[in-house]
Amino acid sequence: VEATLENIRNSFWIPSTRNVVRKILRTCITNRKVSTKSTQQLMVDLPAEEFSVRIIIEMDSGLSEIEVLSHYIEDPKTGITYKNCKFLGEGSFGKCYQVETIRTKRKYALKIISKQSMSKSIQSEMRIHSKLSHPFIVTFYRYFTDNLNWYLILEQCREETLAHMLTQRKVLTAPEVRYFMKQLAQACKYLHDKHIIHGDLKLQNIFLNDRMEIKVGDFGLSLKVKDGNKLHGVRGSYCYMAPEIFFRIGYDYKVDIWAIGIIMYVLMVGSLPFKGKKATIKEKVMAGVYHIPSRVTGSARNLITRLLDPNPAIRPKSHEILQDCFMTLPTPPRLPTSCLKRRPKFPYDFYL
């Protein structure tokens, strides 16, 4: 396939359309609507309404090496056709697009994962995420597959995450932090009640919808664990890892609680509590050395201290976070989208 980098990044690779394109090509060749570019290959541009196609035909191998870059994809199980609207990003396991259905125009996020890169973590993500249903967790609608890829249809959120919001704002107000922390604690309670450890809670994995509610996503490192059992191995993002992971003494749900503490700290302070190279971070986390600025209020300071307790047994459970003094203070019922860039105004009692 010859295409610009932009076309490649913003198009789907759909092997299922090969037969359709072969028929079109045969018709074009029969009607002499193709031109010879060289003795070795033909270049064919097809301005078909449903395809953006640029195809190279190797003369000595017939039509066997046809590749199609398409702006449309069909779920063979449901018959639903999705149109590619926007390229959202690329992770370690695949690409993500904003798509919409042809009939209803409803928008979704489509995650495309190559079967060549399919790992146990991706299989675990699909198995766990597909069974979750909670207002503060990204909805997993369905998936389908072809010879090359897995296609995951997910809830479409805003392009902004809490990480994007913090980049614009530097720090958030206490009422905003409380608003997000309540939702995050509820999402974690739901997961932990189902014996699921998220394992990679961080600002980048907390998405926002149009109502400025959080949506926890990316379950690639999630694990299911029985009560009382401990997990082993180093998993997660280094700056958010709990000390018991570094000590290699086994860990459980409380690693998510530690990560919530890191998230709360960053939202209120504007920087990570443990910074530096990996060896330095590990040393500081294991020693429990961090500083909370004096501008952080008493009740918020106390909750951060509880969440970042080096002893996982002392850290609160997810439902206990919701009962903390900081969390029981007045909380805005909703945040305006303007708070993505500007500090909103709240009544005085929201800051007590």
C-alpha positions in Angstrom: 0.0 0.0 0.0 1.2 3.4 -0.9 -0.3 6.1 1.3 0.7 9.1 3.3 1.5 8.7 7.0 -1.7 10.7 7.7 -3.8 8.3 5.7 -2.3 5.3 7.4 -2.9 6.8 10.9 -6.5 7.7 10.1 -7.7 4.6 8.2 -8.6 1.1 9.1 -7.0 -2.0 7.7 -9.9 -4.2 6.7 -9.0 -7.6 5.2 -12.7 -8.5 4.8 -13.0 -6.0 1.9 -10.4 -7.8 -0.3 -12.9 -9.7 -2.3 -15.0 -6.6 -2.9 -12.0 -4.7 -4.1 -10.8 -7.6 -6.3 -14.2 -7.5 -8.2 -13.9 -3.7 -8.6 -10.4 -4.1 -9.9 -11.3 -6.7 -12.4 -14.0 -4.5 -13.7 -11.6 -1.6 -13.9 -9.0 -3.6 -15.8 -11.7 -5.0 -18.2 -12.9 -1.5 -18.9 -9.4 -0.2 -19.3 -9.8 2.3 -16.4 -6.4 1.6 -15.0 -3.1 3.0 -16.2 0.3 1.3 -16.3 2.8 3.1 -14.1 5.6 0.7 -14.9 6.2 -2.8 -16.3 6.2 -4.2 -12.8 3.0 -2.8 -11.2 -0.2 -0.9 -11.8 -1.4 1.9 -9.5 -5.1 2.1 -9.2 -7.1 4.9 -7.6 -10.6 4.0 -6.7 -12.8 7.0 -5.8 -15.6 4.8 -4.5 -17.9 6.4 -2.0 -17.3 4.0 0.8 -13.5 3.5 0.4 -10.4 5.5 0.4 -8.2 3.1 -1.5 -4.8 3.2 -3.1 -3.7 -0.2 -4.4 -0.6 -1.6 -5.9 -1.0 -4.7 -8.1 2.1 -6.7 -8.7 1.9 -7.9 -12.3 3.7 -11.2 -11.7 1.5 -12.2 -8.8 -1.9 -11.1 -10.1 -4.2 -9.6 -7.5 -2.9 -11.6 -4.5 -1.2 -8.6 -2.8 -4.1 -6.3 -2.5 -4.3 -4.2 0.6 -7.1 -1.8 1.5 -7.2 1.2 3.7 -10.9 1.8 4.4 -12.8 4.4 6.4 -15.5 1.9 7.2 -15.7 -1.3 9.1 -18.5 -3.8 9.7 -19.1 -6.0 12.7 -19.9 -9.4 11.2 -21.8 -10.5 14.3 -24.3 -7.6 14.5 -24.1 -6.2 10.9 -23.4 -2.7 12.4 -21.2 -0.5 10.2 -18.9 2.0 11.8 -17.4 5.0 10.1 -14.0 6.3 11.1 -14.3 9.9 12.3 -11.0 10.6 14.1 -7.7 9.0 15.1 -7.5 9.3 18.9 -4.1 7.8 19.8 -1.9 4.8 19.8 -0.8 2.7 22.7 1.6 -0.2 23.1 -1.0 -2.8 21.9 -2.9 -0.9 19.2 -4.7 2.1 17.9 -7.8 3.9 19.0 -10.3 5.7 16.8 -13.5 7.7 17.3 -16.2 6.0 15.2 -19.9 6.4 14.6 -22.6 4.0 13.4 -23.9 4.7 9.9 -27.6 4.4 10.9 -27.8 6.1 14.3 -24.7 8.3 14.1 -23.9 7.3 17.7 -20.3 7.7 18.6 -18.0 5.1 20.1 -14.3 4.5 20.7 -12.8 1.7 18.7 -9.7 0.0 19.9 -7.9 -2.1 17.3 -5.4 -4.7 18.6 -3.3 -6.8 16.3 -3.5 -10.5 16.9 0.3 -10.6 16.5 0.6 -8.4 19.6 -2.1 -10.2 21.5 -0.9 -11.0 25.0 -2.3 -12.4 28.2 -2.8 -8.9 29.6 -5.1 -8.0 26.6 -7.0 -11.2 27.0 -7.4 -10.5 30.7 -8.6 -6.9 29.8 -11.3 -8.2 27.5 -12.4 -10.9 29.9 -12.7 -8.5 32.9 -13.8 -5.3 31.2 -16.6 -6.9 29.2 -18.3 -7.9 32.4 -18.3 -4.5 34.1 -21.1 -2.1 34.3 -20.8 1.1 36.4 -21.5 4.8 35.8 -17.8 5.7 36.5 -16.2 3.0 34.4 -15.8 3.1 30.6 -18.5 0.9 29.1 -17.3 -2.1 27.1 -20.1 -2.7 24.5 -18.9 -5.5 22.3 -16.0 -6.9 20.3 -15.4 -8.7 17.0 -12.5 -10.1 15.1 -11.0 -11.0 11.7 -7.9 -12.8 10.6 -5.6 -10.0 11.8 -7.1 -7.9 14.5 -9.4 -7.7 17.5 -11.9 -4.8 17.5 -13.2 -3.5 20.8 -16.2 -1.1 20.8 -16.0 1.1 23.9 -17.8 4.1 25.3 -16.7 7.3 23.7 -15.4 9.8 26.3 -14.0 13.3 25.9 -10.4 13.3 24.6 -9.4 14.9 27.9 -8.3 12.8 30.9 -7.6 14.1 34.4 -4.0 14.3 33.2 -5.0 16.7 30.5 -7.0 18.7 32.9 -4.1 19.0 35.3 -1.8 20.1 32.6 -4.1 23.1 31.9 -4.9 23.9 35.5 -1.7 22.9 37.4 -3.8 22.2 40.6 -7.5 21.7 41.4 -9.5 23.2 44.2 -10.6 21.0 47.2 -14.2 20.8 46.0 -13.2 19.6 42.6 -10.8 17.0 44.1 -13.6 15.8 46.4 -16.0 15.6 43.4 -13.6 13.4 41.5 -12.4 11.4 44.5 -16.0 10.4 45.4 -16.5 9.0 41.9 -13.2 7.2 41.9 -13.8 5.7 45.3 -17.2 4.4 44.1 -15.7 2.9 40.9 -13.0 1.2 43.1 -15.6 -0.1 45.5 -17.5 -1.7 42.6 -14.3 -3.3 41.3 -13.2 -4.6 44.7 -16.6 -5.9 45.5 -16.2 -8.0 42.3 -12.7 -9.2 43.5 -11.0 -7.1 40.8 -7.8 -5.1 41.2 -7.4 -2.5 38.6 -3.6 -2.4 39.0 -2.9 0.7 36.9 -5.0 3.6 38.3 -3.4 6.9 37.2 -4.4 10.3 35.9 -3.9 9.1 32.3 -6.4 6.2 32.7 -9.2 8.4 34.2 -11.2 9.8 31.3 -14.0 12.4 31.4 -17.3 12.4 29.7 -19.4 15.4 28.6 -21.0 15.7 32.0 -17.5 16.0 33.5 -17.8 12.7 35.3 -14.9 10.3 35.5 -14.6 7.1 33.5 -12.0 4.6 34.7 -10.5 2.8 31.7 -7.6 0.7 30.6 -8.0 -2.7 32.3 -4.9 -4.2 30.7 -3.2 -4.9 34.1 -6.4 -5.8 36.0 -6.5 -9.0 37.9 -9.2 -11.0 39.6 -8.2 -12.2 43.1 -9.9 -14.2 45.9 -10.3 -12.6 49.3 -7.2 -13.3 51.4 -5.0 -14.1 48.5 -1.9 -12.1 47.7 -0.5 -11.4 44.2 3.2 -11.1 43.3 5.2 -9.5 40.6 5.9 -5.9 39.6 2.8 -4.4 37.8 1.6 -0.9 37.2 3.1 2.5 36.5 6.2 3.2 38.6 5.2 6.5 40.1 1.9 5.0 41.3 3.3 1.6 42.7 2.6 0.8 46.4 5.5 -0.1 48.7 4.4 -3.7 49.1 5.0 -4.2 45.4 8.6 -3.0 45.7 9.1 -5.1 48.9 7.8 -8.2 47.0 5.8 -9.3 50.0 2.6 -9.8 48.0 -0.2 -7.4 47.5 -4.0 -7.1 47.2 -6.7 -4.4 46.6 -4.8 -1.9 48.7 -2.5 -1.1 45.8 -5.4 0.6 44.2 -6.0 2.6 47.4 -2.3 3.7 47.3 -2.8 4.8 43.7 -5.9 6.8 44.7 -3.7 8.5 47.3 -1.1 9.4 44.6 -3.9 10.8 42.4 -5.4 12.9 45.1 -1.9 14.3 46.0 -1.2 15.2 42.4 -4.6 16.9 41.9 -4.1 19.0 45.1 -0.4 19.7 44.9 0.3 19.7 41.1 3.2 17.2 41.2 4.0 13.6 42.2 4.8 12.9 45.8 7.7 10.6 44.8 9.9 11.9 41.9 13.2 11.1 40.3 14.7 8.1 38.5 13.2 4.7 39.1 15.7 3.8 41.7 15.1 7.0 43.6 11.3 6.6 43.4 11.6 3.1 44.7 13.8 4.1 47.6 11.5 7.0 48.6 8.3 4.9 48.4 9.8 2.1 50.5 11.0 4.7 53.0 7.6 6.6 53.0 9.4 9.9 52.4 7.2 12.6 50.9 6.1 16.2 51.7 2.6 17.7 51.8 2.6 21.5 51.3 1.1 23.6 54.0 -1.6 25.0 51.6 -3.3 21.6 51.6 -6.1 21.8 54.2 -6.2 19.6 57.4 -8.9 17.2 56.3 -7.4 16.7 52.8 -3.9 16.3 54.4 -5.3 13.6 56.7 -6.9 11.6 53.9 -3.8 11.7 51.8 -1.8 10.5 54.8 -4.3 7.6 55.3 -4.2 6.6 51.6 -0.4 6.7 51.4 0.2 4.7 54.6 3.1 2.3 54.0 1.2 -0.4 55.8 -1.5 -1.7 53.5 -3.5 -3.1 56.4 -3.9 0.5 57.8 -4.9 2.0 54.5 -8.7 2.5 54.3 -10.9 0.3 52.1 -12.7 2.0 49.2 -16.0 2.3 51.1 -14.1 3.8 54.1 -12.7 6.6 51.8 -16.3 7.7 51.2 -16.8 8.1 54.9 -13.7 10.2 55.5 -14.2 13.7 56.9 -12.8 15.3 53.8 -15.3 13.4 51.6 -18.3 14.4 53.7 -17.8 18.1 53.2 -20.0 20.0 50.7 -19.4 18.8 47.1 -20.6 20.3 43.8 -23.3 18.2 42.2 -21.7 18.9 38.8 -18.7 20.6 37.3 -18.9 22.9 34.3 -16.7 22.0 31.3 -15.0 25.4 31.7 -13.2 24.0 34.7 -11.0 22.0 32.2 -9.1 25.3 31.8 -10.3 27.7 34.5 -10.9 27.5 38.2 -14.6 27.5 39.0 -16.1 29.5 41.9 -17.7 27.7 44.8 -19.5 28.9 48.0 -17.3 29.5 51.0 -18.5 26.4 52.9 -17.2 24.1 50.2 -13.7 25.0 51.3 -14.1 24.4 55.1 
